[in-house]
Amino acid sequence: MAAPLLDSMISGPDRLIRALGVLAGTLLLAACGAREVVVQGNFPEPLMDPLPITLGVVYSDAFAQHEIFDEAAGRAETDWLVKTGDAQVEFWNTLFGGMFQDVIRITDHDSLHARESEIDAVIIPYVADLQYTIPLHTNVKVYEIWMKYRFRLVPVTAVHDHENGDLTIDPAEQFADWTLTAYGKTPTAFLQSDEEAVNLAAVVALRDAGANFATSFTRVPGVKAWMDGDTESFDGE
């Protein structure tokens, strides 16, 4: 059974609850003037020999527009809206571009079929979890961010397009399904603003995710089996 790429791990009722939560967060942001951070950073390509792979990549809407809204727990605290979506896409485009021989972004029917015969496999990243800590009642601007990613590697034949423009995947055909964690901490407390501190922590977390991905990709059991030509041994780990 095909799974929608738009947050394919979330069921219908949960998706509605999440949508209402985002709406509520937007309304609160407008009403209370929450602090907003649009994550930006410099992401150099990895220093490594590219793997001889033409990789297709799909970013779901939930990934490309990822943001977190944290409502203040009390009057002494502040609402936060941290938008990571653009930085996520920029970062992973840069990393994949340095790791693989060629990278093809798949967004719709045309991009799926234009170079379909050239694509060796398709990867779909998800933000499975993101947590952060904010220093309260102190002038020390050191923030910490924990991120958890989930990746699926599938053959291009497992990606399907539909008349309404949606892309879906068939998990039964996937080569690998694995998670990866990352951690970021503001490197210094001497910054001009809390927003700058949050941004730097997010950038450090992204770079940590990239380092973990680059060093572990070929060791993921399903990925290794696929690269060795053994596509029957995927065990879902």
C-alpha positions as CSV (number, residue, x, y, z in Angstrom):
1,M,0.0,0.0,0.0
2,A,1.4,3.4,-1.0
3,A,2.3,5.9,1.7
4,P,1.9,9.6,1.1
5,L,5.2,11.4,1.3
6,L,3.6,14.3,3.1
7,D,4.4,13.1,6.6
8,S,3.8,9.5,5.7
9,M,4.2,8.4,9.3
10,I,1.3,10.4,10.6
11,S,-2.3,9.0,10.5
12,G,-5.3,10.9,9.4
13,P,-6.6,12.1,12.9
14,D,-3.1,12.9,14.0
15,R,-2.4,14.9,10.9
16,L,-5.6,16.9,11.6
17,I,-4.4,17.5,15.2
18,R,-1.0,18.6,13.9
19,A,-2.6,21.0,11.3
20,L,-4.7,22.5,14.0
21,G,-1.7,22.9,16.2
22,V,0.2,24.7,13.4
23,L,-2.8,27.0,12.9
24,A,-3.0,27.7,16.6
25,G,0.7,28.5,16.7
26,T,0.3,30.9,13.8
27,L,-2.6,32.7,15.5
28,L,-0.6,32.9,18.7
29,L,2.4,34.2,16.9
30,A,0.3,37.0,15.3
31,A,-1.4,37.9,18.6
32,C,1.6,37.8,21.0
33,G,4.6,38.7,18.8
34,A,6.6,35.5,19.4
35,R,10.3,35.4,18.7
36,E,10.9,34.1,15.2
37,V,14.1,32.5,13.9
38,V,14.5,31.5,10.2
39,V,17.5,29.3,10.4
40,Q,20.4,30.3,8.0
41,G,24.0,29.2,7.8
42,N,27.0,28.3,5.7
43,F,27.1,24.7,4.7
44,P,30.3,23.6,2.9
45,E,30.3,20.4,0.8
46,P,31.9,17.3,2.5
47,L,35.6,16.7,1.7
48,M,35.3,13.2,0.3
49,D,35.3,11.3,-3.0
50,P,31.7,11.1,-4.3
51,L,30.1,7.7,-4.4
52,P,29.4,6.5,-8.0
53,I,25.7,6.9,-7.4
54,T,23.0,9.0,-9.1
55,L,20.6,9.7,-6.3
56,G,17.1,11.0,-6.5
57,V,15.9,13.0,-3.5
58,V,12.3,13.8,-2.4
59,Y,11.6,16.4,0.2
60,S,8.1,16.2,1.5
61,D,6.2,19.4,2.2
62,A,6.5,18.7,5.9
63,F,10.3,18.5,5.5
64,A,10.8,21.5,3.2
65,Q,8.5,23.7,5.3
66,H,9.5,22.3,8.7
67,E,9.1,24.6,11.7
68,I,8.5,24.3,15.4
69,F,6.3,26.5,17.6
70,D,6.9,26.5,21.3
71,E,4.3,28.2,23.4
72,A,5.5,30.0,26.5
73,A,4.7,28.1,29.7
74,G,4.3,31.3,31.7
75,R,4.2,35.1,31.5
76,A,7.9,35.4,32.2
77,E,8.7,33.3,29.1
78,T,8.3,34.0,25.3
79,D,6.7,32.1,22.5
80,W,9.2,30.8,19.9
81,L,8.8,30.0,16.2
82,V,11.8,28.4,14.6
83,K,11.7,27.7,10.9
84,T,14.2,25.2,9.7
85,G,12.7,24.1,6.4
86,D,14.7,26.2,4.0
87,A,18.0,25.5,5.8
88,Q,17.2,21.8,5.9
89,V,16.8,21.7,2.1
90,E,19.8,23.8,1.5
91,F,22.0,21.7,3.8
92,W,20.9,18.3,2.5
93,N,21.2,19.4,-1.1
94,T,24.8,20.5,-0.4
95,L,25.7,17.3,1.5
96,F,24.1,15.0,-1.1
97,G,25.8,17.0,-3.9
98,G,29.2,16.4,-2.3
99,M,28.6,12.7,-1.4
100,F,27.1,11.4,-4.6
101,Q,28.1,11.5,-8.3
102,D,24.9,13.2,-9.3
103,V,21.7,14.3,-7.4
104,I,18.3,14.7,-9.0
105,R,15.6,16.6,-7.1
106,I,12.2,14.9,-7.6
107,T,9.3,17.3,-7.0
108,D,6.6,16.2,-9.5
109,H,5.6,14.1,-12.5
110,D,8.0,15.8,-14.9
111,S,11.1,15.6,-12.6
112,L,10.3,12.0,-11.7
113,H,10.2,10.8,-15.3
114,A,12.7,13.2,-17.0
115,R,15.8,11.2,-15.9
116,E,14.1,8.2,-14.3
117,S,16.4,5.7,-16.2
118,E,19.5,7.4,-14.7
119,I,18.5,7.2,-11.1
120,D,20.0,4.4,-9.0
121,A,17.9,5.0,-5.9
122,V,15.7,7.6,-4.2
123,I,16.2,8.9,-0.7
124,I,13.5,10.6,1.4
125,P,14.5,12.3,4.6
126,Y,12.1,13.1,7.4
127,V,12.5,15.1,10.6
128,A,11.3,12.5,13.1
129,D,11.9,14.7,16.2
130,L,13.4,18.0,17.3
131,Q,13.9,19.3,20.8
132,Y,15.7,22.2,22.2
133,T,16.5,23.9,25.6
134,I,16.3,27.6,26.2
135,P,18.1,29.2,29.2
136,L,15.5,30.9,31.4
137,H,16.0,33.8,33.7
138,T,19.7,34.2,32.7
139,N,21.8,36.3,30.3
140,V,23.8,33.3,29.2
141,K,22.7,32.7,25.6
142,V,23.7,29.0,25.2
143,Y,21.1,26.9,23.5
144,E,21.0,23.1,22.7
145,I,19.1,21.4,19.9
146,W,18.6,17.6,19.5
147,M,17.4,16.3,16.1
148,K,16.3,12.9,15.0
149,Y,16.1,12.1,11.3
150,R,14.5,9.1,9.5
151,F,15.7,8.1,6.0
152,R,14.1,5.8,3.4
153,L,16.1,4.6,0.4
154,V,13.9,3.1,-2.3
155,P,14.1,2.2,-6.0
156,V,12.8,4.8,-8.3
157,T,10.0,2.4,-9.3
158,A,8.7,2.7,-5.7
159,V,7.9,6.4,-6.2
160,H,4.5,7.0,-7.8
161,D,2.9,10.2,-9.1
162,H,-0.8,10.9,-9.2
163,E,-3.1,13.1,-11.1
164,N,-3.4,15.6,-8.2
165,G,0.3,16.0,-8.2
166,D,1.0,14.0,-5.0
167,L,4.0,11.7,-4.8
168,T,3.7,8.4,-2.9
169,I,6.1,5.6,-2.1
170,D,5.6,1.9,-1.6
171,P,7.4,1.0,1.6
172,A,7.3,-2.7,0.7
173,E,9.9,-2.0,-2.0
174,Q,12.4,0.0,0.0
175,F,16.1,-0.9,0.3
176,A,16.7,0.7,3.7
177,D,14.9,2.5,6.5
178,W,17.0,4.0,9.3
179,T,17.3,6.8,11.8
180,L,20.1,9.2,12.7
181,T,20.5,11.6,15.6
182,A,22.3,15.0,15.8
183,Y,23.1,17.5,18.4
184,G,23.9,21.2,18.3
185,K,25.0,23.7,21.0
186,T,25.6,27.4,20.7
187,P,29.3,27.6,20.5
188,T,29.6,30.8,22.6
189,A,27.4,32.8,25.1
190,F,28.7,36.1,23.8
191,L,26.1,36.8,21.1
192,Q,24.0,39.8,20.3
193,S,20.6,38.1,20.6
194,D,18.8,34.9,21.7
195,E,17.6,34.5,18.1
196,E,21.3,34.4,16.9
197,A,22.1,31.8,19.6
198,V,19.2,29.6,18.5
199,N,20.2,29.9,14.8
200,L,23.8,28.9,15.6
201,A,22.7,25.9,17.6
202,A,20.5,24.7,14.7
203,V,23.4,25.2,12.2
204,V,25.7,23.1,14.5
205,A,23.0,20.4,14.7
206,L,22.7,20.2,10.9
207,R,26.4,20.0,10.5
208,D,26.5,17.2,13.1
209,A,23.7,15.4,11.2
210,G,25.7,15.7,8.0
211,A,28.9,14.3,9.6
212,N,26.9,11.3,11.0
213,F,25.2,10.7,7.7
214,A,28.4,10.8,5.6
215,T,30.3,8.5,7.9
216,S,27.5,5.9,8.4
217,F,25.6,5.8,5.1
218,T,27.5,2.9,3.6
219,R,27.4,0.9,6.9
220,V,23.6,0.9,7.1
221,P,22.7,-2.8,6.6
222,G,20.0,-2.1,3.9
223,V,22.2,0.4,2.1
224,K,25.2,-1.9,2.2
225,A,23.1,-4.8,0.9
226,W,21.8,-2.6,-1.9
227,M,25.2,-1.4,-2.9
228,D,26.5,-5.0,-2.9
229,G,23.6,-5.9,-5.2
230,D,21.8,-8.0,-2.6
231,T,18.3,-6.3,-2.6
232,E,16.6,-9.3,-1.1
233,S,18.3,-9.0,2.3
234,F,16.7,-5.8,3.6
235,D,15.3,-6.5,7.0
236,G,13.9,-3.1,7.9
237,E,16.6,-2.1,10.3
